[in-house]
Amino acid sequence: MSNPTADDVLFRAGGVSLQKYGRPWTRAAYDRTEADAYTFTRADAATCATFVDSDLTLRTAAAGKLRGSWADSNADGTADVFGLLLESSRTNLCLQSEDFGTTWAAIGTPTRSSSAATCGSLSLDLIGDDSGAVAEGYRQTWVTGVVATGVNGFSVFVAAGTTVATCGMVFNDTTASANKVTADIGFSAGVVTVTCTSGSCVKIDRLAGGVYRLHFQTATCLAANAHRLDIYPAGGVAFTAAAVGNIYVGGVQLENAPYPSSYIKTTTVAVTRAADALSFPIGFAPQDMTVYAKVARPAWADASGTIGAPALVDIGGAGNGLVLYGDTATRAIIAYLDSATTDASVTQALPAGTTLSLCAQFVSVTTGGTVRLDVGSGFGSASSAATAVTAWTSLTIKPGNSTGEALNGLLLDLIVLRGSYTLAECQATPTP
């Protein structure tokens, strides 16, 4: 086929539409049956949701407002990726996430300069070890029943201190005396390096002013056990007593989820950010179509454990629709045709890369239905269903899936095209 034209676009959403029009979606001009309004809720307090601005600084979103967020995809200090940020509900269990002077317990007599650096709405303390005789730092402890059983997400913002040293961070199961994250964090010419001997660093975000956000995943934790986070500004995880130095640290976050989400500030209590629930009315009926999606590589792509099937798109609703989502165990992408009684699905492994592009063809959906998928290396084998998609159970399209996990990442572009197109042809769709 030839490249699609604007008239072939049944629906388009994501950062492309938001950036150009100030609204998250566009539609084909010939389709006058669709309503104009989209539905969005995030029922959280005004300080829960954050995003990254075009200057790579952290900002706080107003309650109930969509978040368009930027990213530096190649870590060169320039914001070059913009998308809709859509996430499931999460809770930051770490208290006083930006204030080591409260709740945190001192290890030895560390130095501390409160709010010594900022990155937009984020404050970082400058904490230091000035003793050549003992290791110094800060720690926070969680009693039994707080940290969930399984792998969990832990994240922190750091920047090189005035005296460059190797920082050590240890998330420890104190009941079992077992380290769940052990990370040495260093800087070379202001660029961060991370080495883990337990747990893993699944993602690093570069922000303005030399600030980095480090996304960690713990080894398996047990809810029956107590846990503790130790931060040593010098000496690394070897806790070298003779080491001295300092580091800027803030925005500490611990989540009962297998990978970190966007930053949630806390003070005296744990804080929960509600889920982003976004849906659009659609007027088109089930038909042959191609769904194209481009996303910034999410943290779950490199995480382990069960990730909850984050959905890229759900068209038509559960029981009789078309879905693209990440597999809970393998991190593959699945294109799924649910035809009420007989299902068809195909799977391809996630490729490498800082952005992911994929397309799925849904063919003959009104007579039986066949689906095939391309995540960058060509279409794989097709899968067919015996039963047709005869009508949508709900005339909506959802980036993410309101009945399961949201995308939990940045949606750069989402296009639904009538007819069948290849990945390259989808990528050539005219910009709205």
Protein Blocks (a to p, Z undefined) as FASTA:
>chain_A
ZZddfklpmbdcdjklmmmnopabdcdfklmkbcfbdcddddddfklpccddfkopacdd
dehiacdddddfkonopafbdcdddddddddfbghklbckgopacehjadddehkbcehj
accdddddfbfkbccdddddddehkacgddddddddddddfbdcddddddddfklopafb
dcddddeehiacdddfehjdfbdcddehhiacdddddddddfkbccdddddfehpjnopa
kbgcddddehiacdddfbdcdddddfkbccdddddddddddfbdcddddddddddddfkl
mcgcjehiaafbdghiahiacdddddfklopacddddehjaccdddddddedjbdcdddd
dehklnnopadddehgapadddddfbdcfbdfbdcddehjfklccfkiadfbdcddedjd
dfklmmmpccZZ
